[in-house]
Amino acid sequence: MATKGLPAEMKLQLASATGKHYELTVKEVYVETDDGDLGVLPGHQPEFYRISAGFVSCKAENGEEVRKLVYNGFVQIEPEVVRIGVQEIYEPGEVDTAALEREIEELKEALEALSEEEEVKRAEVEAEIKRKEKLLRKAR
């Protein structure tokens, strides 16, 4: 009776809310999650993680190395597929850091204008500031 070994490759599905989509057959995937850096090989156990901002790197079946900066989403791992859904996908060096700095300042001003009673809205704005600051650090 033959035993089935681990697969030698897996699919990486990367999609953004802005319409960027990538699907690759890969040998390995590395993802920077909110819980830390994660290396994924074919046959990995199922897991789910949040991504505020981080790099996704992989080695395609043809040996090509692919690297993307992703913002605000999740990664779902299955033995034969890694699915990453995010708000935005950037090429390294593509982020307009000056515009991002302005967005962060505008969010901080909006936060200051909120009253203490607006707890839910304050928490949402604070979380968005943290995500954008993390994106800015990664983009530099």
Solvent accessible surface area in square Angstrom, and as a share of the most:
residue,aa,sasa,rsa
1,M,235,1.05
2,A,101,0.78
3,T,127,0.74
4,K,181,0.77
5,G,59,0.56
6,L,140,0.70
7,P,45,0.29
8,A,87,0.67
9,E,74,0.33
10,M,5,0.02
11,K,85,0.36
12,L,3,0.01
13,Q,59,0.26
14,L,5,0.03
15,A,36,0.28
16,S,10,0.06
17,A,89,0.69
18,T,85,0.49
19,G,49,0.47
20,K,67,0.28
21,H,124,0.55
22,Y,70,0.27
23,E,105,0.47
24,L,49,0.24
25,T,24,0.14
26,V,0,0.00
27,K,87,0.37
28,E,43,0.19
29,V,0,0.00
30,Y,105,0.40
31,V,2,0.01
32,E,40,0.18
33,T,9,0.05
34,D,63,0.33
35,D,117,0.60
36,G,34,0.33
37,D,120,0.62
38,L,30,0.15
39,G,41,0.39
40,V,1,0.00
41,L,106,0.53
42,P,16,0.10
43,G,24,0.23
44,H,41,0.18
45,Q,116,0.52
46,P,83,0.52
47,E,41,0.18
48,F,133,0.55
49,Y,45,0.17
50,R,102,0.37
51,I,0,0.00
52,S,15,0.10
53,A,1,0.00
54,G,0,0.00
55,F,24,0.10
56,V,3,0.02
57,S,27,0.18
58,C,7,0.04
59,K,67,0.28
60,A,6,0.05
61,E,94,0.42
62,N,117,0.60
63,G,41,0.39
64,E,96,0.43
65,E,131,0.59
66,V,25,0.15
67,R,117,0.43
68,K,17,0.07
69,L,2,0.01
70,V,0,0.00
71,Y,6,0.02
72,N,32,0.16
73,G,12,0.11
74,F,78,0.33
75,V,0,0.00
76,Q,55,0.25
77,I,0,0.00
78,E,51,0.23
79,P,55,0.34
80,E,99,0.45
81,V,18,0.10
82,V,0,0.00
83,R,92,0.33
84,I,4,0.02
85,G,17,0.16
86,V,9,0.05
87,Q,78,0.35
88,E,29,0.13
89,I,2,0.01
90,Y,45,0.17
91,E,74,0.33
92,P,68,0.43
93,G,76,0.73
94,E,85,0.38
95,V,18,0.11
96,D,87,0.45
97,T,45,0.26
98,A,52,0.40
99,A,26,0.20
100,L,10,0.05
101,E,68,0.30
102,R,138,0.50
103,E,70,0.31
104,I,7,0.04
105,E,92,0.41
106,E,111,0.50
107,L,38,0.19
108,K,73,0.31
109,E,112,0.50
110,A,47,0.36
111,L,29,0.14
112,E,146,0.65
113,A,88,0.68
114,L,33,0.16
115,S,49,0.31
116,E,126,0.56
117,E,144,0.65
118,E,76,0.34
119,E,125,0.56
120,V,111,0.64
121,K,101,0.43
122,R,46,0.17
123,A,57,0.44
124,E,96,0.43
125,V,11,0.06
126,E,71,0.32
127,A,39,0.30
128,E,33,0.15
129,I,13,0.07
130,K,141,0.60
131,R,44,0.16
132,K,28,0.12
133,E,50,0.22
134,K,43,0.18
135,L,3,0.02
136,L,17,0.09
137,R,155,0.57
138,K,61,0.26
139,A,23,0.18
140,R,176,0.64
